[in-house]
Amino acid sequence: MDFQLTAEQRMIQDSVRRMVSCDIQPILDAHNPDAPLPKEAMRQVLQFCSTQGLISARVPEAAGGAGLPTLVYGLMMEQLPPVVTLAVLGQEVTVTRIHFESTDEQRERFLPDLMAARKITCTGTTEPDVGSDPRAVKTRADADGDDYVLNGRKMWITNASICDVINVTSSVGKDERGLSRMMRIVVERDASPFEAHEIPTLGLRQGHLGEVVFENCRVPKANQLGQVGDAARILTLTWLANRPILGLCAVHMAEAALQAALKYAGDRVQFGRTIGSTQLVQEMLADISTAITTSRLLCYYALSCIDNGDRANQISAMAKRYAIANCQRAVSLAMEVHGAMGISRELGLERYYRDIRMLPIPDGTNQILTLIEGRELTGTQAYRV
């Protein structure tokens, strides 16, 4: 067992950090931090990430992807600004799902533009009243000649408002238990127009979280992915890695907050001494550092379990739930170290506080993740009869 990163892994992290500093952060800084990036700006960001293999991380090299080990992918994603992490995940996970569900013809038709981020993509599963239970989707795909006709709404979809292509989870009827027989179909916006709207949110405001509306949207049957009923398996496989990666996104923010708190604690003088020399401030700094270290290690472990082929359902859920909860508290403590400055917009910690609060939502809420852990421990499923 080795808890140290290899020299190669550290070099990979350094490469991503340089890309962020030289290429991505200037784009983010050039635009309003409280408004979604223009589509072309986000496309440019995704294209920079594509050069590092982040958009095709889970596509095998033989198929033109980066074929990265899951742990290495997580190490790289940890270095990205939070809003970029979510956009990259929306793009990469859709690329992965299309690759593993499609025919050779579909891969050749869809993936080159998506992996290079010449086109922006996303996955549409959740709906206004369907979140953690994808088999309850109501968006219908009705066969009509050579087409499917889509009707329904998707909500809380990353990249939705700027996407060129969306991979839609739809229902083609019910099974004997009354659950939707799920099908995935790729909708190309130019050929099959649909409405998409931004949803204003608490944090990650430079990103794009949206609602999609399909009204008699005709999509060629040739765009159907895989077989009816196999969508749940692919969803689960991608969620397993997404969860610890979102945990590492929280670690990224907590680490930045710690560095700011350490500097402030060393500079700020009260009662004739730096506040960093007082016991209670040192306790807060120690708690922040502990939260970061334990969260990071747990997320790394979850990703390594996936690489090893272990059943990672429990550890993946645990990593996301633990890391986000503890790093959220860490950011809050860093704000306390700063006193009144901690709540100022000038400092920027309040932005991390808003952004990190967004992370429990995607890829499983805390409550669902808790039930997944419980199911794995007891062998009893608490949320479906």
N, C-alpha and C positions, 0 to 999 in steps of 0.2 A: 504494500500500500504506500503510495507516494502522494503527499499533499502539495508538492512543489510543481509549478508549471515548468515545462521543458523550455529550453532556449528558443526552439522553433515556435512554440506557442506564444512566448513573450514577443517575439519578432512580429508575429501575425497581429497581436494586439497593438503593437506600436504602429504598424502600417495603417490600421484602421483609425487610430487616434490622429495620425498625420493627415489622413484624408479628411477627417472631420474638421481639423483645425484649418487646413488650407483650402478646402473645397466646399464643405457643407455649411459650417458655421457662418461664413460670410453671406451665404444665401439667406439663411435664417435671420441674420442680423439686419439685412437690407430690407426686411419686410416687417409689417406691423405684427408685434408678438401676440396681439389679441384678435387676429383675424386669420382665416385660412389662407395658406400660401396660394398664389396664382397657380393654375394647373401646370404651366410650363416650368415654373420654379420647382414644384414638387417632382415633375418628370426629370428635371436636371439632377435633383438630389438622388432620385432612385437610380439614375444612370451611373452616377458616381459609385453608388453601392453595388451596382451590377459589376463594375470592374473588379471588385474585391470578391466576387462570387456569392454575395449575400442574397441575390435575387433567385439564384438557382442552387442554393446550398444543399437541398435534399434530392436534387436530380442527379443521377449517376453521371460520372464523367463520360461513359460510353454513349450517353444520350445527349451530350453537349452541356451538361451541368457542371457544377463545381464538385459535387460528390463529397461534401465536407463531413467529417465525423460530427455527431451532434454536439459533443462538448466543445469542439473548436468553433462551431457555429455560434454557440452561446457565448464563448469568450469574445468573439468579434462583436456580437450584438450588444454586449454589455458596454461597449465603448461609444455607442451612438447616442445622440441626444434623444430624449424620450419620444418626442413627436415623430422623429424619423424611425425609431424602433417600431412603432405601431404601423406606420406606412409601409415599411419594408416587410413586416409580418403579413400584412394584408396582401401584398404583391406575391411574396415568396410562397405563402401557404397555398395560394390559388394555383401558382405554377406547379407546385408539388402535387396537388390534387388532380390537376389536369393530366400531368404526366402519368400518374399511376392508374388513372381510370380510362385513359383514351386509347384509341387505335393509333397505329403508325401514321396514318393519313392525318388524323387530328393533331398529333404532336407536331408534325411538319407544318401544319397550317397555323396553329396557335402559338406554339412555344417560342420560336426564335424572337418574335417581336416582344413577347412578354418577358423573357429572360433578359433581354437587352434593355428593357424598360422603354422601348420605343412606344409601346402602348401600356397604359395603366390598367390594372385589373383588381378585382376583389371577389370575395365570396359572399353571397347573400343567403343566409340561413335564418337568422332570427326575424321575428315578425312582431307587430304591435302587442300581441298577446301570446307569443310563443318565444321562449328564451332558452331555458336549460333543457327542454324536451323537444329536440328537433323532429321527432317522429309525430309531433302534433301540428306540423306545418299545414297551413290552409291554402297557400298559393297553389293554384291548379295548373296542370299542364294537360290540356285536352287535345287528343289527336285529331287532325283534320287534314286528310290527304298526306302530302309530303311534309307537313308542318305540325308543330305543337302550338297551341294558342295559350299563352300565359295570362293569368289574371290573379292579382294579389298584390300584397305590399310586403316590403322588407324594411326593417328598422335597425338602427345602430350598426350600420355597415361601414367599416373603415374603407376609405377611398371611394365611396359610392358616388359622390357628386362629381368627381373628376374622372371616373373610370371610362375606358373605351370598351372594356369587356367585363362581364360579370358572370360568375359561375353560380347558377341559381339552384338551390334545393327546392324542389317542388313535389307536389303530391299527384299521383296518377290513380288515386282511389284508396280504399281502406283494406286492411287485411282482416283476418278472422277475429282479431282482438280489438278492432276498431281504430288501429293506428295507421297513419299514412304510409302507403307504399311509396318510399322516397325515390326520386330520380334527380340526377344532376344534369343540367343542360347549360351550355355556354351561349350567352346572349351577347352578340356583337352590336354595339349601340348604333353604329351607322346603318347597319342592315335591318335591325329590329329596334326602332326607337322606343325609349321609355323615359319617364320623368324621374328626376332625382333632385333632392333638396338637402341643403345643409341643416344640421341640428346644432344650434348653439349649446355649448357645454361649459362646465365649470373649469376644466383645464384642457391641456393639449390643444390649445386654441389655434395653433398654426396648422393643425391637421384637418382631416376631412372626415367627419362622421355624419352619415346621412341616411335618408329614407328614400326608398325606390318604390315606384308605383308602376305596375304592369296592367295595362288595360287592353285586352285583345291584342297582345303583343305576339306576332307570328315569328316563330323561330324554326329553322329547318330541323327536321328529325336527325339529319346528319350531325347535328351539334350535341346530341345526347351522349353523355359519358357513361361508360360502364353498363351494368345491368340494373334494372329496377330492383331496389332492395339492398344494394350493396353500399349505399352512401354513408350509412352510420359507421361502418368499419373504417372508411377512409377518414371521416371526421375525427374519430377517436385516435387514430394513429398520428395525425398532425397535432391534435390537442396535447398529446403527451409531451412533446418538445416545447410547444408554445408556452405552456404553464411555467416551467422554470425560467424560460427566457424572459417572460414578463416579470418574474421575480428578480432577475438580474437587472431589468430596467429600473426597478425600485432601488436596487443596490447602487446603481449609477447615481441616482439622485441623492441618496443618503451619503454616499462618499463625497459628493460635491458639497453637501451641507456640512459634513464633518470638517473638511478642509477650511471652509469659511469660518466655522466656529473656533477651530484651533488658532487661526490667525487673529480673530477678534479677541479671544481670551488672552492672547499674548500681548495685545496692544492696549486694550481697554484698562484704564486705571481707576480704581475706586478705593476710598479709604487708604490712600497712599500706597497701594500695591496693585499689581495686575490681577484681574479677576481669575485668570488661569491658575493662580497660586492658592486659591481658596478651595476648601474641601468640596463644597457642594457643586461648584462648577466642574471640578475634576471628576466628580461622580457622574455628572451628565455626559461629559466627554467620554468617560469609560463606557457608559451604557450605550452611547451612539456607536462607538467602535466595536463593542461586542455584538450589537445587532447586525452591523455590516458584515463582520467576519462570519458569524454563524449562518446568516442568510446566504452569503456567497458560497460557502462550502456546501450547504444543503442543495443549492441549485446546481452546482457543479456535479455533485454526487448523483442527482436525479438524471442529469444529461449523460453521465458516464454509464448509468444503469441502462439507458436506452441503447447506447453504443454496444453494451455487452449482451444485448438481447434479453435482458431480464424483463419480467412483468413489472412495468414501471407505473402502473395506474396509481398506486398509493403514494409512492414517493414523489411523483410528479405533482399530484394534488397538494401534498404536504408542502412541497417547496414553494409553490406559488402563494399559498395561504400564509405560511409562516413569514416568508420574505417580505411580502407587501405589508402585512400587519406590523412587523417589527421595524421595517424601514420607514413606514409612515410615522411611527412614534419617534424614530431617530431624527427625522426632519423636524418634527415638532420640538424636540429637545434642543436642536440646533438653533431654532428660532428663539427659544427661551434664553439660551446663552447670550444672544444678541440683545436681549431686553426689548426696548421699544423699537430699535432698529430692525428687529426680527420680523415685525409686521409691516414694514415699509415696502412699497413696491420697488423703491430704488435699489434695495439690497438684492432682491430676486429670490429669496428663500420662499416667499409666499407663492411664487409660481411653482416651485417644486411641491409645495404643500397641496396646491390645487391639482397639479399633474398626477401626483402619486395617488390621489383619491380616485382617479379615473381607473386605475389598474385592476381593482377587484372585479370589474364588470366583464371584460372579455375572457372567453375560454373558461368560463365557470366561476360563478360567484362563490364567496367564502362558504356559504351554507351548502351549496352543491358539492364543493370540494371536500367539506367535512363529511358529507354523506358517502362520497366515494371512498374516503379513507375508512369510514366505518364499515362499508360493504366489504372492502378488502380484508379488514381485520376479522370480521365475524362471519363472512360468507352469506350474509343476509342483506338484501337490497331494501332500503327504507323508503325509496321514492317512486317505486313502480310496483303495482300488484300484478 
